[in-house]
Amino acid sequence: MNRLYSLCLALTVAVSWNAAAQTSNSISKSWVSDNGDGTYTNPVLYADYSDPDAIRVGDDYYLTASSFNCVPGLPILHSKDIVNWELIGYALEKQPPFDVFNKVQHGGGVWAPCIRFHSNEFYIYYPDPDFGIYMVKASNPKGPWSKPLLVQSGKGLIDPSPLWDTDGKAYLVYALAGSRAGVKSVILINRMAPDGSRLIGNSVMLIDGHKNHPTIEGPKIYKRNGWYYVFAPAGGVPTGWQMVMRSKNIFGPYEDKIVMSQGKTDINGPHQGAWIDTKTGENWFLNFQDLGAYGRVLHLNPMKWVNDWPVIGVETDGDGTGDPVRTYKMPNVGKAYPKMTPPESDEFNGSELGLQWQWHANYQTCWGFPSGNLGFFRLNCIPRPTDAVNLWGVSNLLLQKFPAPEFIATAKLTFDARFDGEEVGLVVMGMDYARIAVKREKGKLQVQTANCQQADKAGKEEVSIPNAIDTPTIYLRVHVWKGAECSFSYSLDDRSYIQTDNKFRVREGKWIGAKVGFYALREGVINDAGSADIDWFRTEK
């Protein structure tokens, strides 16, 4: 690895960890899974940590998830009890190939990753369905993480999971994305070099799921009591189930069994995740549930072994298939730990952007930067792409995940608009989105709102009649209710808020949940564009 790259990456991760430490004591005002009475309520993470995978290393648990086109990517979360999670960093600072991901690529990038601990190092294998399977590794989960290594190039290779066997041999299990490969509903395995750097030989099919397990994908491979197990979801994201295959030979033949389904619960499509255990001998399964605009939120389900088959959730009818739980007793990890949630609010008082924020493409310095001790984040008005008919084609969106089914997000900012046509706004982004913005026209500032239906299909914005304001400092607010119903308001003093008329229902993005955050744009190129200083962003219920 290039020495300068290594140094820069190490410094970036170290400072990012400091940023995480600044917010780690801030508990969400919107959603906390830990009930404080020895029980928890699902979701343990009411946020879009899609396609989760997790491991235990000693007394610590680490989790990663899909990040798609959002950068930084490959979030790393840490927990002591599998219920309370903190966001400690990212394993992917910048997404390759850079010439591609320097512009927004909706639905591309990091699909379902897998994290493992082997030979005192952390490994993450992640797929990019358009380029192949990558690997990054680190001796410390806080970083620095290595530069992504392309382990296997190929279109449509997804959902990799490695296994280092007891005899020293290594393997990689993975699936195929029909949208790229033209083939799906199969699970494949390859031999892998012991150092995990490349695949060896031909692919071997472990199962054809077309008949009994359509759209099978997301495999995770484990070994227990001489059995090889492949945990794999099937049946589609919102309607599917969790299936497990087992064999005494890693290449099969495998027998299969459905071990968790929705049953009579209101938890749809419970599947794809990670089997983890505790030092006390308990077994648990972290999986996602698709909630549309809220993304794929994380559930924790108890798991037990019966006749060398796992049963996930609570079995109610003796068929060996569990139902997911809503509220359950906390995992026994030997002691109790304090409540913890990923960061949401941000005072922008540090020298690094808070870990809750992601850009929609690889970050460019001119988009914006922290101000250190000045106490704000500077967001610059970037020229609107000439081919962008709405915000769907804009890369410099600074966004974070929805944190709960209901919440209020408020931001204070000061707009230094230098030219007409410059604007800054608060946006709730998805395939249907809406925004509230401050824009300069004819030398004056005005507030306007806009809704956009089917933004991903070049839908046009419906813009409201603007209201003039006489101050550059403004408070922008969005209220999100259950069902992803949203409305905007604004204030000039943070006491009296003016409600706008554009109530709307936001939709999810491309493979991601809706997100909330900021944008700043202008028409045309200039040598000194206007900017907005974001003083703070705060969420509450």
PEURKA-V517381 format. One record per residue. N is the residue number from 1. PHI is phi in radians with two decimals (NA if undefined). Layout:
BEGIN
n=N phi=PHI
n=N phi=PHI
END
This chain:
BEGIN
n=1 phi=NA
n=2 phi=-1.00
n=3 phi=-1.12
n=4 phi=-1.12
n=5 phi=-1.05
n=6 phi=-1.07
n=7 phi=-1.13
n=8 phi=-1.08
n=9 phi=-1.14
n=10 phi=-1.08
n=11 phi=-1.13
n=12 phi=-1.07
n=13 phi=-1.18
n=14 phi=-1.10
n=15 phi=-1.20
n=16 phi=-1.08
n=17 phi=-1.11
n=18 phi=-1.11
n=19 phi=-1.09
n=20 phi=-1.12
n=21 phi=-1.10
n=22 phi=-1.13
n=23 phi=-1.89
n=24 phi=-1.18
n=25 phi=-1.56
n=26 phi=-1.61
n=27 phi=-1.56
n=28 phi=-0.99
n=29 phi=-1.62
n=30 phi=-1.89
n=31 phi=-2.68
n=32 phi=-2.29
n=33 phi=-1.27
n=34 phi=-1.21
n=35 phi=-1.38
n=36 phi=1.39
n=37 phi=-2.15
n=38 phi=1.59
n=39 phi=-2.23
n=40 phi=-2.31
n=41 phi=-2.12
n=42 phi=-1.31
n=43 phi=-1.35
n=44 phi=-1.27
n=45 phi=-2.25
n=46 phi=-1.53
n=47 phi=-2.70
n=48 phi=-1.44
n=49 phi=-1.72
n=50 phi=-1.23
n=51 phi=0.92
n=52 phi=-1.23
n=53 phi=-2.41
n=54 phi=-2.58
n=55 phi=-2.47
n=56 phi=-1.89
n=57 phi=-2.24
n=58 phi=1.17
n=59 phi=-1.68
n=60 phi=-2.00
n=61 phi=-2.05
n=62 phi=-2.24
n=63 phi=-2.33
n=64 phi=-2.30
n=65 phi=-2.75
n=66 phi=-1.08
n=67 phi=-2.25
n=68 phi=0.94
n=69 phi=-1.51
n=70 phi=-1.42
n=71 phi=-2.29
n=72 phi=-1.14
n=73 phi=-2.02
n=74 phi=0.95
n=75 phi=-1.08
n=76 phi=-2.04
n=77 phi=-2.00
n=78 phi=-2.22
n=79 phi=-2.54
n=80 phi=-1.88
n=81 phi=-2.38
n=82 phi=1.30
n=83 phi=-1.86
n=84 phi=-1.63
n=85 phi=-2.11
n=86 phi=-2.12
n=87 phi=-1.53
n=88 phi=-1.91
n=89 phi=2.80
n=90 phi=-2.39
n=91 phi=-1.63
n=92 phi=-2.25
n=93 phi=-1.27
n=94 phi=-2.53
n=95 phi=-1.71
n=96 phi=-1.53
n=97 phi=-1.19
n=98 phi=-1.13
n=99 phi=-1.14
n=100 phi=-1.50
n=101 phi=-1.54
n=102 phi=-1.27
n=103 phi=-2.12
n=104 phi=-1.04
n=105 phi=-2.26
n=106 phi=-0.97
n=107 phi=1.41
n=108 phi=-1.62
n=109 phi=1.52
n=110 phi=-1.41
n=111 phi=-1.63
n=112 phi=-0.93
n=113 phi=-1.63
n=114 phi=-2.40
n=115 phi=-1.89
n=116 phi=-2.46
n=117 phi=-2.09
n=118 phi=-2.52
n=119 phi=0.89
n=120 phi=1.12
n=121 phi=-2.33
n=122 phi=-1.58
n=123 phi=-2.06
n=124 phi=-2.20
n=125 phi=-1.78
n=126 phi=-2.37
n=127 phi=-1.76
n=128 phi=-1.96
n=129 phi=-1.10
n=130 phi=-1.70
n=131 phi=-2.27
n=132 phi=2.42
n=133 phi=-1.84
n=134 phi=-1.91
n=135 phi=-2.39
n=136 phi=-2.23
n=137 phi=-2.57
n=138 phi=-2.76
n=139 phi=-1.47
n=140 phi=-2.31
n=141 phi=-1.10
n=142 phi=-1.32
n=143 phi=1.77
n=144 phi=-1.32
n=145 phi=-1.69
n=146 phi=-1.20
n=147 phi=-1.14
n=148 phi=-0.99
n=149 phi=-1.90
n=150 phi=-1.38
n=151 phi=-1.31
n=152 phi=-2.62
n=153 phi=-1.39
n=154 phi=2.70
n=155 phi=-1.57
n=156 phi=1.59
n=157 phi=-1.43
n=158 phi=-2.41
n=159 phi=0.98
n=160 phi=-1.35
n=161 phi=-2.54
n=162 phi=-1.57
n=163 phi=-2.44
n=164 phi=-1.72
n=165 phi=-1.38
n=166 phi=-1.19
n=167 phi=-1.59
n=168 phi=1.60
n=169 phi=-1.39
n=170 phi=-2.18
n=171 phi=-2.48
n=172 phi=-2.35
n=173 phi=-1.73
n=174 phi=-2.78
n=175 phi=-2.22
n=176 phi=-2.18
n=177 phi=-1.66
n=178 phi=-1.04
n=179 phi=-1.14
n=180 phi=-1.94
n=181 phi=-1.49
n=182 phi=1.35
n=183 phi=-2.41
n=184 phi=-2.63
n=185 phi=1.11
n=186 phi=-2.32
n=187 phi=-2.00
n=188 phi=-2.08
n=189 phi=-2.41
n=190 phi=-2.30
n=191 phi=-1.15
n=192 phi=-2.35
n=193 phi=-1.00
n=194 phi=-0.97
n=195 phi=-1.47
n=196 phi=1.30
n=197 phi=-1.61
n=198 phi=-2.82
n=199 phi=-1.60
n=200 phi=-2.20
n=201 phi=1.28
n=202 phi=-1.52
n=203 phi=-1.33
n=204 phi=-2.11
n=205 phi=-1.45
n=206 phi=-1.62
n=207 phi=-2.74
n=208 phi=-1.88
n=209 phi=-1.60
n=210 phi=-0.97
n=211 phi=-1.39
n=212 phi=-1.87
n=213 phi=-2.40
n=214 phi=-1.07
n=215 phi=1.00
n=216 phi=-1.17
n=217 phi=-2.87
n=218 phi=0.94
n=219 phi=-1.21
n=220 phi=-2.26
n=221 phi=-1.85
n=222 phi=-2.43
n=223 phi=-2.28
n=224 phi=-2.65
n=225 phi=0.89
n=226 phi=1.43
n=227 phi=-1.72
n=228 phi=-1.67
n=229 phi=-2.08
n=230 phi=-2.10
n=231 phi=-1.52
n=232 phi=-2.58
n=233 phi=-1.38
n=234 phi=-2.65
n=235 phi=1.56
n=236 phi=1.65
n=237 phi=-1.07
n=238 phi=-1.43
n=239 phi=-2.19
n=240 phi=-1.55
n=241 phi=-2.49
n=242 phi=-1.76
n=243 phi=-1.96
n=244 phi=-2.25
n=245 phi=-1.95
n=246 phi=-2.51
n=247 phi=-2.80
n=248 phi=-1.46
n=249 phi=-2.05
n=250 phi=-1.08
n=251 phi=-1.61
n=252 phi=1.63
n=253 phi=-1.30
n=254 phi=-1.87
n=255 phi=-1.77
n=256 phi=-2.29
n=257 phi=-2.72
n=258 phi=-1.37
n=259 phi=-1.97
n=260 phi=-2.74
n=261 phi=-2.55
n=262 phi=-1.10
n=263 phi=1.04
n=264 phi=-1.72
n=265 phi=-1.48
n=266 phi=-1.71
n=267 phi=-1.74
n=268 phi=-1.34
n=269 phi=0.82
n=270 phi=-1.33
n=271 phi=-2.97
n=272 phi=1.03
n=273 phi=-3.13
n=274 phi=-2.40
n=275 phi=-1.51
n=276 phi=-2.38
n=277 phi=-2.16
n=278 phi=-2.02
n=279 phi=-1.13
n=280 phi=-1.49
n=281 phi=1.68
n=282 phi=-1.44
n=283 phi=-2.17
n=284 phi=-2.46
n=285 phi=-2.34
n=286 phi=-1.67
n=287 phi=-2.51
n=288 phi=-1.89
n=289 phi=-2.24
n=290 phi=-1.43
n=291 phi=-2.07
n=292 phi=1.07
n=293 phi=-1.07
n=294 phi=-1.43
n=295 phi=1.48
n=296 phi=-1.79
n=297 phi=-1.54
n=298 phi=-1.75
n=299 phi=-1.98
n=300 phi=-2.04
n=301 phi=-2.15
n=302 phi=-1.15
n=303 phi=-2.47
n=304 phi=-2.39
n=305 phi=-1.82
n=306 phi=-2.29
n=307 phi=0.95
n=308 phi=1.08
n=309 phi=-2.11
n=310 phi=-1.40
n=311 phi=-2.13
n=312 phi=-1.85
n=313 phi=1.56
n=314 phi=-2.04
n=315 phi=-1.42
n=316 phi=-2.00
n=317 phi=-2.27
n=318 phi=1.32
n=319 phi=-1.67
n=320 phi=1.42
n=321 phi=-1.91
n=322 phi=-1.53
n=323 phi=-1.86
n=324 phi=-1.18
n=325 phi=-1.76
n=326 phi=-1.74
n=327 phi=-2.17
n=328 phi=-2.71
n=329 phi=-1.19
n=330 phi=-1.11
n=331 phi=-1.04
n=332 phi=-1.54
n=333 phi=-1.93
n=334 phi=1.74
n=335 phi=-2.84
n=336 phi=-1.68
n=337 phi=-2.17
n=338 phi=-1.21
n=339 phi=-1.12
n=340 phi=-2.61
n=341 phi=-2.46
n=342 phi=-1.08
n=343 phi=-1.22
n=344 phi=-2.28
n=345 phi=-1.20
n=346 phi=-2.61
n=347 phi=-1.57
n=348 phi=0.96
n=349 phi=-1.76
n=350 phi=-1.80
n=351 phi=-1.63
n=352 phi=-2.29
n=353 phi=-1.17
n=354 phi=-1.03
n=355 phi=-1.17
n=356 phi=-1.26
n=357 phi=-1.65
n=358 phi=-2.37
n=359 phi=-1.52
n=360 phi=-1.50
n=361 phi=-2.75
n=362 phi=-0.99
n=363 phi=-1.08
n=364 phi=-1.98
n=365 phi=-0.93
n=366 phi=-1.20
n=367 phi=-1.16
n=368 phi=2.92
n=369 phi=-2.81
n=370 phi=-1.15
n=371 phi=-1.94
n=372 phi=1.11
n=373 phi=-1.30
n=374 phi=-1.31
n=375 phi=1.49
n=376 phi=-2.70
n=377 phi=-1.86
n=378 phi=-1.54
n=379 phi=-1.96
n=380 phi=-1.65
n=381 phi=-1.39
n=382 phi=-1.57
n=383 phi=-0.98
n=384 phi=-1.11
n=385 phi=-0.98
n=386 phi=-1.10
n=387 phi=-1.72
n=388 phi=-1.55
n=389 phi=-1.58
n=390 phi=-2.77
n=391 phi=-1.29
n=392 phi=-1.05
n=393 phi=-1.65
n=394 phi=-1.75
n=395 phi=-1.60
n=396 phi=-1.50
n=397 phi=-1.64
n=398 phi=-1.83
n=399 phi=-2.32
n=400 phi=-2.40
n=401 phi=-1.23
n=402 phi=-1.07
n=403 phi=-1.74
n=404 phi=-2.97
n=405 phi=-1.19
n=406 phi=-2.38
n=407 phi=-2.89
n=408 phi=-2.12
n=409 phi=-2.08
n=410 phi=-2.23
n=411 phi=-2.28
n=412 phi=-1.87
n=413 phi=-2.56
n=414 phi=-2.13
n=415 phi=-1.81
n=416 phi=-1.79
n=417 phi=-1.46
n=418 phi=-1.75
n=419 phi=-2.48
n=420 phi=-1.08
n=421 phi=1.58
n=422 phi=-1.53
n=423 phi=-2.63
n=424 phi=-2.40
n=425 phi=-2.71
n=426 phi=-1.78
n=427 phi=-2.22
n=428 phi=-1.87
n=429 phi=-1.83
n=430 phi=-2.95
n=431 phi=-1.16
n=432 phi=-1.95
n=433 phi=-2.42
n=434 phi=-2.60
n=435 phi=-2.59
n=436 phi=-2.21
n=437 phi=-2.44
n=438 phi=-1.89
n=439 phi=-2.33
n=440 phi=-1.70
n=441 phi=-2.41
n=442 phi=0.94
n=443 phi=1.36
n=444 phi=-2.06
n=445 phi=-1.59
n=446 phi=-2.55
n=447 phi=-1.79
n=448 phi=-2.46
n=449 phi=-2.10
n=450 phi=-2.66
n=451 phi=-2.01
n=452 phi=-2.42
n=453 phi=-1.66
n=454 phi=0.89
n=455 phi=-1.04
n=456 phi=-1.21
n=457 phi=-2.01
n=458 phi=1.16
n=459 phi=-1.08
n=460 phi=-1.62
n=461 phi=-1.26
n=462 phi=-1.81
n=463 phi=-1.76
n=464 phi=-1.38
n=465 phi=-1.23
n=466 phi=-1.28
n=467 phi=-2.01
n=468 phi=-1.28
n=469 phi=-2.25
n=470 phi=-2.05
n=471 phi=-2.44
n=472 phi=-1.41
n=473 phi=-1.70
n=474 phi=-2.57
n=475 phi=-1.96
n=476 phi=-1.90
n=477 phi=-2.42
n=478 phi=-2.22
n=479 phi=-1.92
n=480 phi=-1.96
n=481 phi=-1.84
n=482 phi=-0.97
n=483 phi=1.50
n=484 phi=1.09
n=485 phi=-1.40
n=486 phi=-2.33
n=487 phi=-2.65
n=488 phi=-1.89
n=489 phi=-2.61
n=490 phi=-2.58
n=491 phi=-2.56
n=492 phi=-1.83
n=493 phi=-2.40
n=494 phi=1.14
n=495 phi=-2.10
n=496 phi=-1.80
n=497 phi=-1.83
n=498 phi=-1.69
n=499 phi=-1.41
n=500 phi=-1.55
n=501 phi=-1.62
n=502 phi=-1.67
n=503 phi=-1.15
n=504 phi=-2.71
n=505 phi=-1.98
n=506 phi=-1.40
n=507 phi=-1.92
n=508 phi=-1.12
n=509 phi=-1.53
n=510 phi=-1.45
n=511 phi=1.21
n=512 phi=-2.22
n=513 phi=-1.29
n=514 phi=-1.08
n=515 phi=-2.33
n=516 phi=-2.17
n=517 phi=2.95
n=518 phi=-2.21
n=519 phi=-2.56
n=520 phi=-2.57
n=521 phi=-2.43
n=522 phi=-2.60
n=523 phi=-1.64
n=524 phi=1.40
n=525 phi=-1.76
n=526 phi=-2.48
n=527 phi=-1.55
n=528 phi=-2.75
n=529 phi=-1.24
n=530 phi=-1.24
n=531 phi=-2.69
n=532 phi=-2.19
n=533 phi=-1.78
n=534 phi=-1.51
n=535 phi=-1.31
n=536 phi=-2.80
n=537 phi=-2.40
n=538 phi=-2.32
n=539 phi=-1.97
n=540 phi=-2.68
n=541 phi=-1.61
END
